[in-house]
Amino acid sequence: MERKKFIRENVAAWLVENQSYEGLNKSAADRIARLFIECIQDALSKGYAVELRGLGTFTVKDLPAEIKTVPINSRFTAAKKKTVNVKARKTVSFRPAAGLKGLINKK
């Protein structure tokens, strides 16, 4: 089953359809959505946490360097393991707000 996606263009179309004032066209709505996303990206790239009330919080986490073992499967040999060095890196984490969790889990 393929997951549904709600991409930036869908956000722009939703803004135009549900506008609270006159004069918002699709290109302006797309620009607003793009600027909003760029604002979040800029804040995260500078190390800030981004809290959107009712939606959740985006944070940047530091992941340490580590050594992982991964299986090497081949039909000619028994399963072997190989070690791989993974460099330290940063990742973005999202913690949904309680209201969003309740909305999603509502039956």
N, C-alpha and C positions, 0 to 999 in steps of 0.2 A: 504494500500500500504506500503510495507516494504522499508525502506531507504537503499540505497546502502552504503557499508562501504569500506573504503580504509584503511586497517590495515598495520602494520609494514611490514609484509611479502610482501604486494603489493608494498610498497616503495622500498624494496630490489630488487624485480623483475624489477621494473621500472628503478632503477639505473643500473642494468645489461643490460637491453635492450637499454637504452639510454646513454651508457657510452661514455665519450669523450676520453678515453684512453684505451689501451689494458691491459688485465690482471685482470680486476675486475670480480671476480666470485661471485656467489650468497651468499656464506657464508661471504665473506668480505663485500659485500653490506649490508647484514643483520646486521653485526657487526657495520658498520658505522651508520645505521639507529638507532640501539639500543643505541649507544653512544650519538648520537644527542639528542634522547629523554631523556636519563639520564642526560645530561648536562642541558636541560631545567628544568627538575624536580629538580635538585640540586639547580639551581639558584632560582627557585620559593620557595623552602623550606627554603632558607636563606632570603627570603623577597625581592629579586630583581625583577624588572620588566624585561621581556624578549621581546625585540623588534626585529622582523624579517621583514626587509624592504620588501615591496611588499606583505607580508602575513598579518601581524598585530602585536598587542602587547598583551602579557599575563601579567596580574597583579594579586597580591594577595590582596583581600579585607577583612577587618574585618567586620563581621556581629555582631551587638549587641545582647545581651540576650533580649528575649521578651516573652510575654505571648500571645498565640494564642488561639482562640476559634475554635473548630472543631465540626461539626455536628455529632451526634450519631443517626443513622437511624436504626430503628428496625420496623418490621412489627407489633409488639405488642404495641408499644408506639408511641406517637406523637414525632415529631423531637425534640430532646433535643440538648443542646450544652454543651460541656465539655471544660474546659480550660487546656492547656498544656504549661508547662514551657519549652522554648527552650533555651539551653545554648548558650553563645557567641561562635562564631566559625569563622574560616577563610574559604574563598572560592576562587577559581581561576576564573578570569574574562578574556574574550578575546574580544578585539576590532579590527575588521578587518580593514586593510588598504584600502584607497580609491580605489586603483587599483584593489584589490580583489573584492570590492563591485561592481565596474563597470563591471568586468569580469563575475561575477555571474548574475547580472541583465541585461546583454546584451541580446537583443532578435534578 
